[in-house]
Amino acid sequence: MEPTRLSGLNLNALVALDALLTERNVTRAAQRIGITQPAMSQSLGRLRELFDDPLLVRRGRAMVLTPRAEAMLLPLSDALLSVERALQLGMGFDAATSNRIFKIALTDLGVTMVLPSVLRVLGREAPGIRVQVEPLSGGRLSDKLSSGEVDLVIAVYLGSAHGLRREKLLDEDYICLVRRGHPMARRKRARIGDYENYGHVAYTPVGFVPRPMSRAVPGVASAAGIRVSVPYLLALPDVVRRTDLVATVPRSLLSAPIDLGGVAAVEAPLELPRVEHAQWWHPRFDSDPAHQWLRKQVRQALV
């Protein structure tokens, strides 16, 4: 695009372009900025003509970015964030009157054990603020934090954490779950060899065994030990109840509102490290008043 053709772009067009590149879907992009799907389709047509590039192309049942669109994604998001911050200079953040929606990525256990405490704090301080829970998945999570598509992640471990800020909130120990009647159920503590003897149900919300655990105890993550990996912590008791497999989970699972009937809890091997729960965000938002406020509320709710 020639420099003189910048006159064909206004801020609304840039916002639409950012939504299209981020969502990779016309309908979701329209919902993101509050316009109709036909209006977003028209915007995409004008942007394609202006940039002389299709921007989004169909691959199978999904839409993917062209190389040019991919190159624009983060710089455009940075530019719009800078504009937003410039317009908010001197305004600060008034939690008591804000109606902002914060997007927080959590595991299923986090939704039941962490989210209620956070919501109680937010309800007292900011009755108009809403929280949208996002799934904790490894794919594009770092990009989502960078773009502001996700404000905060509360998790045990992130594999794609390069360049992200991390603040420890609390820690706890692991326990092992086996079915009642399992040979291990009569013991007080599990041993590392049990994972290979009986098979390990690995809890993998981000696609793999947490690195601190696998570094400390390589056998936990060995191919011989892991029989199945499950991204849903609240489903593990049912898997254990019907097999001879051993699950290793944070102790807080015992307090979750789930059925643990027919399941016995055994202390985890002493070699396992403690579980550290942390909040993660992108450094772009270090000084953002609203983001600072959110992190403070999470800290107060959980520490």
Disulfide bonds with the S-S distance in Angstrom:
none
